[in-house]
Amino acid sequence: MNRPNEEFLNAAKGLLGPSGWSEDPDKLEEVASPWRGTNNGETPFLAMPASTEEAASLVKLCAEHRVALVPQGGNTGLVDGGTPHGEITVSMRRMTKLRGVDTRNNSMTIEAGATLVSAQQAAEEAGRFFPLSLGSEGQASIGGLISTNAGGVAVLRYGMMRDLILGLEVVLPSGEIWDGLSGLRKNNTGYDLKHLFAGAEGTLGLITAATLKLFPKVSKATAWVTCETPANVVDLLALVRDHAGDTVTSFEIIPANAIEMVKADVPDTRDPAPSDLPWRVLVEVSMSREDQARETLMAALADGMERELAADVLIAESGQQASSFWHIRETIPLSKRAYGTALNHDVSVPVSAIPDFLTATEEAIQKLVPEAEIVAFGHVGDGNLHYSACAPKNPENSALSDNAEEVTRIVHAHAMKFGGSISAEHGVGRLKRDELAEIRPKAATETMRAIKLALDPLGIMNPGRVVSV
């Protein structure tokens, strides 16, 4: 790929207008620095198109000059997928319009740069509900969430981001605009292109807008549960689903040591139900009526206590108390950073395999690094665990850092052994590209390469991410 020359830059500045670009060193450093502070990059030019037409003209210009680009939303990625490494950065931060809400069709069309929280608020104002929810929702953008096929805490009931898309508008690598903003739920006319771009991490095109599914508003009942073993947690999930069916929205496992990290990092935080037992569960049921949701959840958890799957249960008495439960869960990632060294992994295994995976993986890691403290939390309902090996801040103790690659190998090898995946909801990016190429079926990798070459023969769209060509 070519570095942007003066001819390219002058043309880009002209089509974007004075508010649509920047070469300010501070702004360039900002977009090249992911929030986690690792895998920092660099970019020579920041483009900020304000419309689909501007974005299309810019991509066409990039194709003509063989200039590579990295699409960027809220810059909250975790796999080095949206960080530029010499490419120009195309930020969607100016494309935030709500193009329309159709309450009769339960759909919303919104531009790619809009934040997740703004989409949630737009649905709320229309008397509807958009269910995707995750810790970075105030910064993460709709386009980025689609590009990474984000998950979050409500996958158990509503599915991944891919499941929430009805249609997309995408600028193809040629600069052509594909207008697929359909609100249809049935459209059996060939390849389902919207699902091709969901999870592609910007390697096949630049998402500029999306039509998303909305749902009727729901009332929630939330509980904090204490459990003795991961096996109890998994069995409790099955029991709660027997009682509540698909109204179980979230079922999160939280280890006691993670709560201790949050308490040490965030003043005035406490365990809602202190216990010497090592596991907590945050469970949420959503129904049309609050009393119905609460009664269903109470009955399910009472049954769980009778069967000795749950040791203690605290059902939130208010929305504020429920939010305090969720605050602990959402603060864990940041508190791990404050604690010390943390080697983080995003894996999934079948729900039934979670207990054996946790036992075997921890034993293997602590055999290598005895002082490693395991913090495994996440979405039990869909088998997605955020698995971290941690060590306190101690300049004399570098055993975990020294063995980082082997620890990651252990986590990934065990995930695969138990029939899982080494990338559950964070994506592939540059970080997992080569490892996945080695372990996924060869036919899958070759098919992905063929699609990439067919749509982006010049290799200008987020090159080097997801799959090498």
WOQUIVEN-V119411 format. One record per residue. N is the residue number from 0. RES is the residue in one small letter. OMEGA is omega in radians with two decimals (NA if undefined). Layout:
n->N res->RES omega->OMEGA
n->N res->RES omega->OMEGA
This chain:
n->0 res->m omega->-3.12
n->1 res->n omega->2.93
n->2 res->r omega->-3.13
n->3 res->p omega->3.12
n->4 res->n omega->-3.06
n->5 res->e omega->3.14
n->6 res->e omega->3.12
n->7 res->f omega->-3.07
n->8 res->l omega->3.13
n->9 res->n omega->3.13
n->10 res->a omega->3.13
n->11 res->a omega->3.13
n->12 res->k omega->-3.14
n->13 res->g omega->-3.11
n->14 res->l omega->-3.12
n->15 res->l omega->-3.09
n->16 res->g omega->-3.02
n->17 res->p omega->-3.13
n->18 res->s omega->-2.99
n->19 res->g omega->3.14
n->20 res->w omega->3.08
n->21 res->s omega->2.95
n->22 res->e omega->3.12
n->23 res->d omega->-3.08
n->24 res->p omega->-3.13
n->25 res->d omega->3.13
n->26 res->k omega->3.10
n->27 res->l omega->3.11
n->28 res->e omega->-3.13
n->29 res->e omega->-3.09
n->30 res->v omega->3.12
n->31 res->a omega->-3.10
n->32 res->s omega->3.12
n->33 res->p omega->-2.98
n->34 res->w omega->-3.08
n->35 res->r omega->3.09
n->36 res->g omega->3.10
n->37 res->t omega->3.13
n->38 res->n omega->3.09
n->39 res->n omega->-3.11
n->40 res->g omega->3.07
n->41 res->e omega->-3.13
n->42 res->t omega->-3.12
n->43 res->p omega->-3.00
n->44 res->f omega->3.10
n->45 res->l omega->3.09
n->46 res->a omega->-3.11
n->47 res->m omega->-3.14
n->48 res->p omega->-3.12
n->49 res->a omega->-3.12
n->50 res->s omega->3.10
n->51 res->t omega->-3.13
n->52 res->e omega->3.08
n->53 res->e omega->3.13
n->54 res->a omega->3.14
n->55 res->a omega->3.12
n->56 res->s omega->3.13
n->57 res->l omega->-3.14
n->58 res->v omega->3.10
n->59 res->k omega->3.10
n->60 res->l omega->3.10
n->61 res->c omega->3.13
n->62 res->a omega->-3.13
n->63 res->e omega->-3.08
n->64 res->h omega->-3.12
n->65 res->r omega->3.12
n->66 res->v omega->-3.12
n->67 res->a omega->-3.13
n->68 res->l omega->3.05
n->69 res->v omega->3.03
n->70 res->p omega->-3.13
n->71 res->q omega->3.07
n->72 res->g omega->-3.11
n->73 res->g omega->3.12
n->74 res->n omega->3.13
n->75 res->t omega->-3.10
n->76 res->g omega->-3.04
n->77 res->l omega->-3.06
n->78 res->v omega->3.12
n->79 res->d omega->3.12
n->80 res->g omega->-3.08
n->81 res->g omega->3.11
n->82 res->t omega->-3.14
n->83 res->p omega->3.04
n->84 res->h omega->-3.12
n->85 res->g omega->3.12
n->86 res->e omega->2.96
n->87 res->i omega->3.14
n->88 res->t omega->3.06
n->89 res->v omega->-3.13
n->90 res->s omega->3.14
n->91 res->m omega->-2.99
n->92 res->r omega->-3.14
n->93 res->r omega->3.13
n->94 res->m omega->-3.00
n->95 res->t omega->-3.02
n->96 res->k omega->2.91
n->97 res->l omega->-3.05
n->98 res->r omega->3.09
n->99 res->g omega->3.05
n->100 res->v omega->3.10
n->101 res->d omega->-3.05
n->102 res->t omega->3.12
n->103 res->r omega->3.10
n->104 res->n omega->-3.07
n->105 res->n omega->3.14
n->106 res->s omega->-3.12
n->107 res->m omega->3.05
n->108 res->t omega->-3.00
n->109 res->i omega->-3.08
n->110 res->e omega->-2.94
n->111 res->a omega->-3.09
n->112 res->g omega->3.12
n->113 res->a omega->3.11
n->114 res->t omega->3.10
n->115 res->l omega->-3.09
n->116 res->v omega->3.10
n->117 res->s omega->3.07
n->118 res->a omega->3.09
n->119 res->q omega->-3.12
n->120 res->q omega->3.11
n->121 res->a omega->3.09
n->122 res->a omega->-3.14
n->123 res->e omega->-3.13
n->124 res->e omega->3.12
n->125 res->a omega->-3.14
n->126 res->g omega->-3.12
n->127 res->r omega->-3.03
n->128 res->f omega->2.99
n->129 res->f omega->-2.83
n->130 res->p omega->-3.09
n->131 res->l omega->-3.13
n->132 res->s omega->3.10
n->133 res->l omega->-2.99
n->134 res->g omega->-3.07
n->135 res->s omega->-3.00
n->136 res->e omega->3.09
n->137 res->g omega->-3.11
n->138 res->q omega->-3.10
n->139 res->a omega->-3.08
n->140 res->s omega->-3.14
n->141 res->i omega->3.14
n->142 res->g omega->3.12
n->143 res->g omega->3.13
n->144 res->l omega->3.08
n->145 res->i omega->-3.09
n->146 res->s omega->3.13
n->147 res->t omega->-3.07
n->148 res->n omega->-3.04
n->149 res->a omega->-3.11
n->150 res->g omega->-3.12
n->151 res->g omega->-2.94
n->152 res->v omega->-3.09
n->153 res->a omega->-3.12
n->154 res->v omega->-3.10
n->155 res->l omega->-3.11
n->156 res->r omega->-2.95
n->157 res->y omega->3.13
n->158 res->g omega->3.12
n->159 res->m omega->-3.14
n->160 res->m omega->3.11
n->161 res->r omega->-3.11
n->162 res->d omega->-3.09
n->163 res->l omega->-3.10
n->164 res->i omega->2.97
n->165 res->l omega->-3.12
n->166 res->g omega->-3.14
n->167 res->l omega->2.90
n->168 res->e omega->-3.01
n->169 res->v omega->2.95
n->170 res->v omega->-3.13
n->171 res->l omega->-3.10
n->172 res->p omega->3.08
n->173 res->s omega->-3.03
n->174 res->g omega->3.10
n->175 res->e omega->3.14
n->176 res->i omega->2.98
n->177 res->w omega->3.11
n->178 res->d omega->3.11
n->179 res->g omega->-3.08
n->180 res->l omega->3.13
n->181 res->s omega->3.04
n->182 res->g omega->-3.08
n->183 res->l omega->3.00
n->184 res->r omega->3.03
n->185 res->k omega->-3.14
n->186 res->n omega->-2.98
n->187 res->n omega->-3.03
n->188 res->t omega->3.10
n->189 res->g omega->-3.12
n->190 res->y omega->3.13
n->191 res->d omega->-2.97
n->192 res->l omega->-3.09
n->193 res->k omega->-3.14
n->194 res->h omega->3.05
n->195 res->l omega->-3.11
n->196 res->f omega->3.10
n->197 res->a omega->-3.11
n->198 res->g omega->-3.12
n->199 res->a omega->3.06
n->200 res->e omega->3.06
n->201 res->g omega->-3.11
n->202 res->t omega->-3.10
n->203 res->l omega->-3.12
n->204 res->g omega->-3.11
n->205 res->l omega->3.13
n->206 res->i omega->-3.11
n->207 res->t omega->3.12
n->208 res->a omega->-3.12
n->209 res->a omega->2.94
n->210 res->t omega->-2.99
n->211 res->l omega->3.08
n->212 res->k omega->2.97
n->213 res->l omega->-3.09
n->214 res->f omega->3.03
n->215 res->p omega->3.08
n->216 res->k omega->-3.14
n->217 res->v omega->3.00
n->218 res->s omega->-3.02
n->219 res->k omega->2.94
n->220 res->a omega->-3.00
n->221 res->t omega->-3.13
n->222 res->a omega->3.05
n->223 res->w omega->-2.99
n->224 res->v omega->3.09
n->225 res->t omega->-3.11
n->226 res->c omega->-3.09
n->227 res->e omega->-3.05
n->228 res->t omega->3.02
n->229 res->p omega->3.09
n->230 res->a omega->3.06
n->231 res->n omega->-3.13
n->232 res->v omega->-3.13
n->233 res->v omega->3.12
n->234 res->d omega->3.11
n->235 res->l omega->3.08
n->236 res->l omega->3.14
n->237 res->a omega->-3.12
n->238 res->l omega->3.12
n->239 res->v omega->3.12
n->240 res->r omega->3.04
n->241 res->d omega->-3.14
n->242 res->h omega->-2.94
n->243 res->a omega->3.13
n->244 res->g omega->-3.10
n->245 res->d omega->3.06
n->246 res->t omega->3.04
n->247 res->v omega->-3.05
n->248 res->t omega->-3.07
n->249 res->s omega->3.08
n->250 res->f omega->-2.98
n->251 res->e omega->3.07
n->252 res->i omega->-3.10
n->253 res->i omega->3.10
n->254 res->p omega->-3.12
n->255 res->a omega->-3.12
n->256 res->n omega->3.06
n->257 res->a omega->3.10
n->258 res->i omega->3.10
n->259 res->e omega->3.09
n->260 res->m omega->3.13
n->261 res->v omega->3.13
n->262 res->k omega->3.13
n->263 res->a omega->-3.05
n->264 res->d omega->-3.04
n->265 res->v omega->-3.12
n->266 res->p omega->3.05
n->267 res->d omega->3.05
n->268 res->t omega->3.11
n->269 res->r omega->3.04
n->270 res->d omega->-3.11
n->271 res->p omega->3.13
n->272 res->a omega->-3.06
n->273 res->p omega->-3.10
n->274 res->s omega->3.04
n->275 res->d omega->3.13
n->276 res->l omega->-2.94
n->277 res->p omega->-3.02
n->278 res->w omega->3.03
n->279 res->r omega->3.04
n->280 res->v omega->3.03
n->281 res->l omega->-3.05
n->282 res->v omega->-3.13
n->283 res->e omega->3.09
n->284 res->v omega->3.14
n->285 res->s omega->-3.13
n->286 res->m omega->-3.10
n->287 res->s omega->-3.13
n->288 res->r omega->-3.10
n->289 res->e omega->-3.11
n->290 res->d omega->3.12
n->291 res->q omega->3.13
n->292 res->a omega->-3.09
n->293 res->r omega->-3.13
n->294 res->e omega->3.14
n->295 res->t omega->-3.13
n->296 res->l omega->3.12
n->297 res->m omega->-3.14
n->298 res->a omega->-3.14
n->299 res->a omega->-3.09
n->300 res->l omega->3.03
n->301 res->a omega->3.07
n->302 res->d omega->3.11
n->303 res->g omega->3.10
n->304 res->m omega->3.11
n->305 res->e omega->-3.13
n->306 res->r omega->3.11
n->307 res->e omega->3.01
n->308 res->l omega->3.10
n->309 res->a omega->-3.13
n->310 res->a omega->-3.11
n->311 res->d omega->-3.10
n->312 res->v omega->3.05
n->313 res->l omega->3.14
n->314 res->i omega->-3.08
n->315 res->a omega->-3.14
n->316 res->e omega->-3.10
n->317 res->s omega->3.05
n->318 res->g omega->3.13
n->319 res->q omega->3.12
n->320 res->q omega->3.08
n->321 res->a omega->3.12
n->322 res->s omega->3.12
n->323 res->s omega->3.05
n->324 res->f omega->-3.09
n->325 res->w omega->3.12
n->326 res->h omega->3.10
n->327 res->i omega->-3.12
n->328 res->r omega->-3.05
n->329 res->e omega->-3.11
n->330 res->t omega->-3.08
n->331 res->i omega->-3.10
n->332 res->p omega->-3.14
n->333 res->l omega->-3.13
n->334 res->s omega->3.06
n->335 res->k omega->3.11
n->336 res->r omega->-3.13
n->337 res->a omega->-3.06
n->338 res->y omega->-3.09
n->339 res->g omega->3.12
n->340 res->t omega->3.09
n->341 res->a omega->3.06
n->342 res->l omega->-2.95
n->343 res->n omega->-3.12
n->344 res->h omega->3.14
n->345 res->d omega->-3.04
n->346 res->v omega->3.02
n->347 res->s omega->3.02
n->348 res->v omega->3.03
n->349 res->p omega->-3.07
n->350 res->v omega->-3.10
n->351 res->s omega->-3.10
n->352 res->a omega->-3.06
n->353 res->i omega->-3.11
n->354 res->p omega->-3.12
n->355 res->d omega->3.09
n->356 res->f omega->-3.12
n->357 res->l omega->-3.11
n->358 res->t omega->-3.06
n->359 res->a omega->-3.09
n->360 res->t omega->3.13
n->361 res->e omega->3.12
n->362 res->e omega->-3.12
n->363 res->a omega->-3.13
n->364 res->i omega->-3.09
n->365 res->q omega->2.99
n->366 res->k omega->3.12
n->367 res->l omega->-3.12
n->368 res->v omega->-3.03
n->369 res->p omega->-3.08
n->370 res->e omega->-3.14
n->371 res->a omega->3.08
n->372 res->e omega->-3.06
n->373 res->i omega->3.05
n->374 res->v omega->-3.13
n->375 res->a omega->-3.12
n->376 res->f omega->3.06
n->377 res->g omega->-2.87
n->378 res->h omega->-3.12
n->379 res->v omega->-3.07
n->380 res->g omega->3.11
n->381 res->d omega->3.05
n->382 res->g omega->-3.09
n->383 res->n omega->3.13
n->384 res->l omega->2.96
n->385 res->h omega->-2.93
n->386 res->y omega->-3.09
n->387 res->s omega->2.93
n->388 res->a omega->-3.00
n->389 res->c omega->3.02
n->390 res->a omega->-3.13
n->391 res->p omega->3.06
n->392 res->k omega->-3.11
n->393 res->n omega->-3.07
n->394 res->p omega->-3.13
n->395 res->e omega->-3.08
n->396 res->n omega->-3.12
n->397 res->s omega->-3.07
n->398 res->a omega->-3.12
n->399 res->l omega->3.13
n->400 res->s omega->-3.13
n->401 res->d omega->-3.10
n->402 res->n omega->-3.04
n->403 res->a omega->-3.10
n->404 res->e omega->-3.13
n->405 res->e omega->3.09
n->406 res->v omega->3.10
n->407 res->t omega->3.11
n->408 res->r omega->3.13
n->409 res->i omega->-3.11
n->410 res->v omega->-3.10
n->411 res->h omega->-3.14
n->412 res->a omega->3.13
n->413 res->h omega->3.08
n->414 res->a omega->3.13
n->415 res->m omega->-3.14
n->416 res->k omega->-3.11
n->417 res->f omega->3.04
n->418 res->g omega->-3.05
n->419 res->g omega->-3.11
n->420 res->s omega->3.12
n->421 res->i omega->3.06
n->422 res->s omega->-3.04
n->423 res->a omega->-3.08
n->424 res->e omega->-3.10
n->425 res->h omega->3.11
n->426 res->g omega->-3.03
n->427 res->v omega->-3.14
n->428 res->g omega->3.02
n->429 res->r omega->-2.97
n->430 res->l omega->-3.05
n->431 res->k omega->-3.05
n->432 res->r omega->-3.03
n->433 res->d omega->3.13
n->434 res->e omega->3.12
n->435 res->l omega->3.11
n->436 res->a omega->-3.13
n->437 res->e omega->-3.00
n->438 res->i omega->3.09
n->439 res->r omega->3.12
n->440 res->p omega->-3.11
n->441 res->k omega->-3.13
n->442 res->a omega->3.13
n->443 res->a omega->3.13
n->444 res->t omega->-3.13
n->445 res->e omega->3.09
n->446 res->t omega->3.10
n->447 res->m omega->3.11
n->448 res->r omega->-3.14
n->449 res->a omega->3.11
n->450 res->i omega->3.13
n->451 res->k omega->-3.11
n->452 res->l omega->-3.14
n->453 res->a omega->-3.10
n->454 res->l omega->-3.05
n->455 res->d omega->-3.07
n->456 res->p omega->3.13
n->457 res->l omega->3.12
n->458 res->g omega->-3.09
n->459 res->i omega->-3.03
n->460 res->m omega->3.09
n->461 res->n omega->-3.04
n->462 res->p omega->3.07
n->463 res->g omega->3.11
n->464 res->r omega->3.03
n->465 res->v omega->-3.10
n->466 res->v omega->3.10
n->467 res->s omega->3.12
n->468 res->v omega->NA
